[in-house]
Amino acid sequence: MSLSRRGVLGLGGAALLGVLAGCGSGAVVPTAGTVPDVPLLRHTRWTGRPDGPLPAVGDEGVPFTTLLSNSTVPPSLRGGVLVGNLPPAASAAYLTQPVGAPVRRIGARIAFGPGSTSGSAALVAWNGAPSVDQVQGHLHMVFTPDRWIAGVLAGGKVEEIARADYGLALPQNGTPRPVDVVTVGDTVTLRLPDGTTTTVRDPRFGTGSGTVAVWEFYRDADDSADVTFAETWAG
């Protein structure tokens, strides 16, 4: 992934700081049935590791690339989880791995610390374009302590498709909770961190334009809750 620093800053401003292009138009359906099974191609378990810098490769041997927006310190291991090391300001860190084909599944075990619900994790599939205006991606899924937002990336901007609050806000005590995103055609199934499952349908999910898996740490303000990853995966 060779997106320039200028491009990352542009993507951070356009896609993450509340400037959302388009409007929510996806069909949202609570789901109780079986979630489609997509084999994992990337999988790293962060728990149980000593404190230290981000490893060069994941557990499967595929290199990581880290991109920073308004931050100077890359993610690292601390306290048995991967932390974003974001400053107390609007900022983001992107951990990326190429998948080599359209990403059909991406997930993580995420946890939130104390702070405002403007802190979030995002699970993204993008195309690894070298400039922000060329960044496309068929998945841009945001998870905060109290809600989720489903969207896609087009021209370096987020097009929001659907959003909803959880049935119950997540505890902000550092307890990891699994979240999984599976896409089949124009349908995305979200295994949400509150334990429920929801399906969102929109033709933009079916483009398959994202072949790079991205796990994002994000803060919108100085009091935003920190997010950590205990495990990351994609397929």
C-alpha positions in Angstrom: 0.0 0.0 0.0 1.7 3.2 -1.2 -0.8 5.9 -0.4 1.2 9.1 0.2 1.2 10.9 3.5 -0.6 13.8 1.9 -3.2 11.3 0.6 -3.7 9.8 4.0 -4.3 13.2 5.5 -6.8 14.0 2.7 -8.6 10.7 3.3 -8.7 11.4 7.0 -10.2 14.8 6.5 -12.7 13.8 3.8 -13.8 10.4 5.0 -13.4 10.5 8.8 -14.1 13.9 10.2 -17.8 13.9 9.6 -18.0 14.8 5.9 -20.1 12.0 4.5 -21.1 11.9 0.8 -24.4 10.4 -0.2 -27.1 9.3 2.1 -28.2 6.1 3.9 -30.1 4.0 1.4 -29.4 0.4 2.2 -32.1 -2.1 3.3 -31.3 -3.1 6.9 -32.7 -6.5 8.1 -32.1 -8.0 11.6 -30.7 -11.5 11.0 -31.1 -14.7 13.1 -30.0 -17.2 10.5 -26.6 -18.6 9.5 -23.9 -16.2 8.4 -22.1 -17.2 5.2 -18.8 -18.8 5.8 -15.8 -17.1 4.1 -12.4 -18.7 4.8 -9.8 -16.5 6.4 -6.7 -15.5 4.4 -5.2 -13.1 7.0 -5.3 -13.7 10.8 -3.2 -12.3 13.6 -3.8 -12.8 17.3 -2.4 -9.9 19.3 -3.2 -11.2 22.8 -0.4 -12.8 24.8 2.4 -10.9 23.1 5.0 -8.8 25.0 4.9 -5.1 24.7 6.8 -3.7 21.8 6.6 -2.5 18.2 4.2 -3.7 15.6 5.5 -6.9 14.0 6.5 -6.6 10.3 4.2 -9.4 9.3 1.0 -11.1 10.5 0.7 -14.6 11.9 0.3 -15.9 8.3 3.5 -14.2 7.2 2.0 -11.4 5.1 3.5 -7.9 5.7 1.7 -5.1 7.3 1.7 -1.5 6.1 0.8 1.3 8.5 -0.5 4.7 7.4 -1.0 7.6 9.9 -3.2 10.7 9.7 -2.3 13.5 12.1 -0.3 11.1 14.2 3.4 10.4 14.4 3.6 7.1 16.4 2.5 3.8 14.7 0.4 1.2 16.4 2.2 -1.0 18.9 1.7 -3.8 21.4 0.9 -2.8 24.9 -0.9 -4.7 27.7 -1.5 -7.7 25.4 -3.4 -5.8 22.7 -2.6 -3.6 19.7 -3.0 0.1 20.5 -3.3 3.0 18.1 -1.0 5.5 19.9 -3.2 8.3 18.6 -2.7 11.8 20.1 -5.6 13.6 22.0 -6.9 15.2 18.7 -8.6 14.2 15.5 -6.4 11.5 14.1 -6.3 8.0 12.6 -4.0 5.0 12.1 -4.6 2.4 9.4 -3.2 -1.1 9.6 -3.3 -2.7 6.2 -2.6 -6.1 4.5 -3.2 -7.0 0.9 -5.6 -9.9 0.4 -5.0 -10.4 -3.4 -8.7 -10.6 -4.2 -11.8 -8.6 -3.3 -12.2 -8.7 0.5 -15.2 -10.8 1.4 -14.7 -10.9 5.1 -13.0 -8.7 7.6 -13.2 -8.6 11.4 -11.6 -8.1 14.7 -11.9 -8.3 18.4 -12.2 -4.7 19.5 -12.4 -3.0 22.9 -13.1 0.6 23.9 -11.7 2.5 26.8 -13.3 5.5 28.7 -14.1 8.6 26.8 -16.7 10.0 24.3 -18.3 7.8 21.7 -16.6 9.7 18.9 -13.7 7.2 19.2 -14.2 4.3 16.8 -12.7 1.3 15.0 -13.3 0.9 11.2 -13.1 -2.3 9.1 -12.4 -1.3 5.5 -11.6 -2.9 2.1 -9.9 -0.4 -0.2 -8.0 -0.6 -3.5 -4.6 0.7 -2.3 -4.6 3.6 -4.7 -1.6 6.0 -4.5 -3.6 9.2 -4.2 -6.7 10.0 -2.1 -9.0 10.9 -5.1 -8.4 7.4 -6.4 -9.2 5.5 -3.2 -12.2 3.2 -3.8 -13.5 0.5 -1.6 -16.7 -1.6 -1.2 -16.5 -1.8 2.6 -16.2 1.0 5.2 -17.7 -0.2 8.4 -17.4 2.0 11.5 -18.0 0.7 15.1 -18.2 3.1 18.1 -19.2 2.3 21.7 -22.9 3.0 20.9 -23.5 2.6 17.1 -22.4 1.2 13.7 -22.2 2.9 10.3 -22.1 1.0 7.1 -20.7 2.6 3.9 -18.3 2.4 1.0 -15.4 4.5 -0.3 -15.6 6.4 -3.6 -13.1 8.9 -4.7 -11.5 9.1 -1.2 -14.9 9.9 0.4 -17.2 7.8 2.5 -20.7 7.2 1.1 -22.9 6.2 4.0 -25.4 3.5 3.4 -26.9 2.7 6.8 -26.4 3.3 10.5 -28.1 2.3 13.8 -27.6 2.3 17.5 -26.8 -1.0 19.3 -29.5 -2.4 21.5 -27.3 -1.7 24.5 -24.1 0.5 24.4 -20.9 -1.4 24.8 -19.0 -1.3 28.1 -15.9 0.9 27.8 -13.7 -1.1 30.1 -11.2 -2.6 27.7 -13.1 -5.9 27.2 -12.6 -7.2 23.7 -15.7 -8.0 21.7 -15.9 -9.7 18.3 -17.1 -7.9 15.2 -17.3 -9.6 11.8 -18.3 -8.3 8.3 -19.1 -10.8 5.6 -20.2 -9.8 2.1 -21.8 -11.9 -0.6 -22.8 -10.1 -3.7 -24.7 -6.9 -2.7 -25.4 -8.2 0.9 -23.3 -7.5 3.9 -23.9 -9.4 7.2 -22.6 -7.7 10.3 -21.9 -9.6 13.4 -22.1 -6.7 15.8 -20.1 -6.3 19.0 -23.3 -6.2 21.0 -23.9 -9.8 20.1 -26.6 -9.2 17.4 -26.5 -9.8 13.7 -27.8 -7.5 11.0 -27.9 -7.6 7.2 -27.5 -4.6 4.9 -28.2 -4.7 1.2 -26.9 -2.2 -1.4 -25.4 -2.8 -4.9 -22.3 -0.8 -4.0 -21.2 -3.6 -1.7 -21.0 -5.9 -4.8 -18.3 -4.0 -6.7 -15.5 -5.9 -5.1 -13.3 -2.8 -5.5 -11.3 -3.3 -2.3 -8.5 -5.9 -2.2 -6.6 -4.5 0.8 -7.9 -5.2 4.3 -7.7 -2.2 6.6 -8.1 -2.1 10.4 -8.5 1.5 11.5 -8.0 3.3 14.9 -9.8 6.7 14.9 -10.3 9.6 17.3 -12.5 12.6 16.4 -11.6 14.8 19.4 -9.3 15.0 22.4 -11.8 13.2 24.6 -12.6 10.3 22.2 -12.5 6.8 23.6 -9.4 4.8 22.7 -9.9 1.6 20.7 -7.7 -1.5 20.8 -7.5 -4.7 18.8 -7.0 -8.1 20.4 -7.3 -10.0 17.1 -7.6 -9.1 13.4 -8.7 -11.2 10.4 -9.8 -11.0 6.8 -10.7 -13.3 3.9 
